[in-house]
Amino acid sequence: MLGGLLALLAAATFALNSATARRAVLSGTVMQGIAITVPLGVVGFFIAALLLGQLGALSTVTPTAAMWLSLAGIAHFVWGRFFIYRAQEMIGANLAGTLQQFDLVLSLVLAVIVLGEVLTPLRLLGIVLVIFGPALAFSGESSRRRPAGKTDSGAGFSPRHVEGYTYVALSSIGYGLSPIFTSLGLRELGPGGSMAGGLVAYLAATAAVIVLVVASGSVRHVQGTSLETWRWFGFAGLSVSVSQMLRFAALSLAPVTVVQPIQRLSKLFLFVFSWLMNREHEVFNPRLILAAIVSLFGAVLLSMSTEAFISLAPWPDWLTTALRLRWP
């Protein structure tokens, strides 16, 4: 129960981060974004570990745990974040967030194969809906047109679909792998080491960002970040740090097949934050909202236990028997 609640809170704060990051990429670049937001995560997790008395857990981090947590940090905070920022730049946070549901399918498949978690007919139906929902967003989009380049605060927004969909797919690989890596790492630390585990992940991600910035010759570019961009990316970094703290705590208490589907609720929160903060720079249409609702319903089925679903109504015996099947 506590793990599910933490996952829900993580979903809300992650949606706030997505809306804020979308605002940031209007004036800044993706390289500036990860150079600002990732190191802020180190600060956030260090403070959290200190306040919760988990800094001592760093001494219990085994090489195996450090490897998995480092892979989780690089996959999520560097790979996933870099490409989702690019996707938000191309197609907006609303559309990118709806299409990003594919990372859930990857996480669940790997959870069964790697972590030994089980699939049920209910979860399979949820996966189908999660895949089908975003497909609704591929057609029928209508938006106000704008000139090429970045939008001004009062301009309309025209998404660049091919680039945006490609970046979403790439980000989904990182976001889909990271919960598996995180769970493998936290299994060795236990529930009392979630903040220490997150600190290890962010330290590895920060080291990777430094290498990336230096290797790409972007040091001066990052140093030249404007004050407005610093403000928006700084707020995005703080909000995503809180989200990741809640996510790490949730994954230390509940399985991936519960935490990841609940986090899909961030898509509904995102519509609210996007409307409040970025309505001139986002796609809003009935087809996109329907896609989000279908995907969300699939996520609900994925997060609901079979017995809880059966208790909702007097289903026929053949259906309850079928619903109780397990794979593998």
Secondary structure, 3 states (H helix, E strand, C coil): CHHHHHHHHHHHHHHHHHHHHHHHCCCCCHHHHHHHHHHHHHHHHHHHHHHCCCHHHHHHCCHHHHHHHHHHHHHHHHHHHHHHHHHHHHHHHHHHHHHCCHHHHHHHHHHHHHHCCCECHHHHHHHHHHHHHHHHHHCCCCCCCCCCCCCCCCCCCCCCHHHHHHHHHHHHHHHHHHHHHHHHHHHHHCHHHHHHHHHHHHHHHHHHHHHHHHHCCCHHHHHCCCHHHHHHHHHHHHHHHHHHHHHHHHHHHCCHHHHHHHHHHHHHHHHHHHHHHCHHHCCCCHHHHHHHHHHHHHHHHHHCCHHHHHCCCCCCHHHHHHHCCCEC
